């Protein structure tokens, strides 16, 4: 609550308006520079530049971005594996007779093979990530 009031007070300090016209290519340059900064609003970025205050720029590490993308895929895959396993175990707990359990066991063997294949793919991907990071 307190921070919301402070933001409202801060905003009310800005009472003067400046209008500037740019050529499309100039505006594109400014907009690109703003997007590369940490500021969400063009007005925040422009105010800092015009007042000669330091501008914080986002620097993206491409290898880190790629690593995060791969790790996100692995997380999604692990989540799917966990869901499939939970559904399989839940099905097992609902079975009443021995023949039903035997049928479940046979059907579950195919699921187990898929599970083990996915786990192996994840293991290989993690080894590749480790080796790529170890070289640097």
Secondary structure, 3 states (H helix, E strand, C coil): CHHHHHHHHHHHCCCCCCCCCCCHHHHHHHHHHHHCECCCCHHHHHHHHHCCCCCCECCCCHHHHHHHHHHHHHHHHHHHHHHHHHHHHHHHHHCCCHHHHHHHHHHHHHHHHHHHHHHHHHHHHHHHHHHHHHHC
